[in-house]
């Protein structure tokens, strides 16, 4: 047994400390390359080798794996730690930006909406020089009077951080007339932006809930009565300013028409990354995933645990 441990140590030293490849190590140890591979795996399993990833953002690999597999996601990242909602969302955006940087390439169309998540991402982004990158505002402006969250400024700011261009929708998120909506989406500049929104490569978005502090209501588009009416008809969250139920089915707003891409646009992206935090967002997040609008999730520990609880209850 002692000889075996020494063999594991020697194989690990040659591979990890001296940087030799497995074929070279096989020659030194007078064995085969597959045997060397098995020795290295055994060295990790037995504790001879410990691999430490120095990540400034602590993550929970077990919760990440559980969400990825149980929700059939392309990827999931769970940030550890107990924070209040603003801090948790900030940490999740930092983790989301890490993932974004790892998948970002030249010749990409990036879709964004409005709100805290794209605001935090645009602030945290460092300058990088890509080629032929376009940032697309997928839905009209929130219209709070705060350019940091309304949409237009976010697309401009983010595109500059990537040495790219931007495509904006110069219109409110809702209008009360179907005729006005149809006129706006046929306006050449808006029509071109909406076409791009249907063919994004990466979407970066927050996930709206149906609580009284949702940004749409605070911007004056919804009243308590409007919101409660949608909740009574099953709404649990909203994306692209469009409410949906627990299975992701749209819940239509009465007498309000969205100037923006449809929910189906979320499914077209190779990476549709939802970034969210806190337990109160769980039903909204789960509905977005069940609807197929989000294929990658960045969440904090509390949200991840609540999602797993909801899944356990529906079995």
C-alpha positions, 0 to 999 in steps of 0.5 A: 500500500505504501509503494502504491501511494509513492507511485501515485505521488511520483506520477502526480509530481511528474504531471502537475509539478514538472508539467510532463505529458502522460506519454512521457510519464509512461516512459519514465514509469515504464507503463502505459499512458492509460495506466498513467491516466488512471494513476492521476485519477486515483491520486485525486480521488485518494487525496494525494492531489488536491486541486484548488481553483482560486476564484474571487467569487465563491461558488457551490459546485454541488448546487450548480450541478443539481440545478443544471441536471434537474432543470436540464440547463445548459449551464448553472452557476450558484454563488455561495454566501448569505447577502441582502438582495442588492449585494446578492444580485451584484455577486451573481452579475459578477459570476455572470460576467465571468461566464460571459467572458468565457464564451464571448467571441468576435462576430456576436449579437448580444441581446439585453433588456433593461433593469438592474442586471444589465446595469450592473453588467455594463458597470462591471465590464472591463474594456475588451476589443472584439470584432463585429459585435452588436448589442441589441436592445430587445424591448422598448425603454422602461422610461423611469427617467434613469438612463442607467436602467431604462435600456437605451444607455445600457446598450450604448455603454455595453457596446462601447465596452466591447468595441462594438455597435448597438441597436436600440428601440426608441419607444416605450415598452408598452403602448395602449393601442394596437395600431400604435404598436404596429406602426412603431414596429414597422418603423425601419429602425425599430423593425431592423432592431427587432429582426436582430433580436430574433437572431441573438447569440447571447442574451443577458437578462434579469428575471422579473417577478410579480411583486409590488416592487417590480420595475414595470410597476414602479415605472408606472406601467402597472397598477396594483389592480393590473398586477393582481389581475395578471396574478389571478390569471396565473402570472408568476414572472415576466421577461421582455415585459411579457408576463408568463405563468408557472409553465412559461405560458404567456399571460396576455396583458389586457389593452397593453401592447409590447414594443419589443421582441416576443418571448420566442426570441429568448429560445433562439439564442445559443446562450440565454443567460438569466441572472437572478437572486433571492428566494422571492424570485424562485417561481419566476425563475422556474417558470422562465426555465420551464418555458424554455426562455432561459437555458443558463442560470446564474443564481445565489445560494438562497434562490438555488435552494428554493428552486430545489424545494419547489422542484421537490414539491412538484414531484 
